[in-house]
Amino acid sequence: MQPPRPYVLSIAGFDPSGGAGVLADCKTFEQHAVYGFGVCSALTAQTDDSFVNVNWISAEQIIEQLEPLLKKFVVPACKIGIIESPDTLIAVIRCMKEYNPGIQIVWDPVLKASAGYDFHAINIFHSLEAILSTVTLVTPNYNELQHLQTITNDVLIKDDRSVFCSVLLKGGHRLDALGTDTLYETGGNTIIEAGVDKVYPKHGSGCVLAAAITARLAQGHSLQEACRMAKQYVETFLNSNQSLLGYHSIC
């Protein structure tokens, strides 16, 4: 008999196409041999290449989904995707910390859908310190990092080190080092180079990366190991076919 799998949690939007959000996260969890729980933070109307609308789930409704799981199961790691507001995010994190103060939280700060839809008003994030001081890792792409630092007074990276929490700067939109990720921690930074020369873009690839990191953290891997292994998984996912909807392969 196999040993029990670690429990992991995704708090993310419901994407009917299955390419992003909580469905994509749970697919990723299954391939990593962890048991994934899914809590819905938004109902979206979208496909792989078009976005119609989003209906937000309130903090109270998210917590209502969360609490029965947290009361029964020990969840060592959680991935958070789109969520209505900083206040909602803080309330949800506070709830999780009450049940498990040591839970590792990976926040994927999705500000815009891959089809171009803006999820938030430009001035919604006044400050990030209250959020970043409570999470393990934030995973912005280059554009998201610049946007977050432009609309707030917070600097996430200074002198090649993270300021609040660890930051994985994804390389998919970088002009200087395309495909190269950089993990910034308080003690320094780690370069994670691309393992393939070419990839085919996929809807929800950022969700998949954050979910894969979450799964590896729950299995006991270090943050550096988790980020490296997750990048390898995503590269396989990106090259699984030439469409915008990727296939998940067994690790």
Protein Blocks (a to p, Z undefined) as FASTA:
>chain_A
ZZddddddddddddfklmgcjllmmmmmmmnopacddddfbdcdddfkbcfbdcdddfkl
mmmmmmmmmmmpccfbdcddddfblklmmmmmmmmmmmmmmbccdddddfbdfkopafbd
fklmmbfklmmmmcfbdcddfklmmmmmmmpcbdfbgghiafklccdddfklcfklghia
cdddfkbccddddfbfbdcddehklmmmmmmmmmmmmnopafklmmmmmmmmmmmmmmmp
mcfbdcdddZZ
